[in-house]
């Protein structure tokens, strides 16, 4: 009786398959982690928009106050959308994503 080899056959799966399986497993956690940066990015963008729309006349204290105000607003928005972001990450079809990347 011949002994069967143990483990995976060489080249049974490729890097692409392993990579996308790993991404699928990590996507919900990554989505939540990335949504944390949402608030800061949103607040910085809004402060920059106000600064340039106002003719670049806001002083440092005004910029800081505007940032804190926008950050508080953005954190509320983040809480509203975090569940949606995580759900979309959980249901993301990576086979479609791969075909879009290859185009």
Secondary structure, 3 states (H helix, E strand, C coil): CCCCCCCCCCCCCCHHHHHHHHHHHHHHHHHHHHHHHHHHHHHHHHHHHHHHHCCCCCCHHHHHHHHHHHHHHHHHHHHHHHHHHHHHHHCCCHHHHHHHHHC
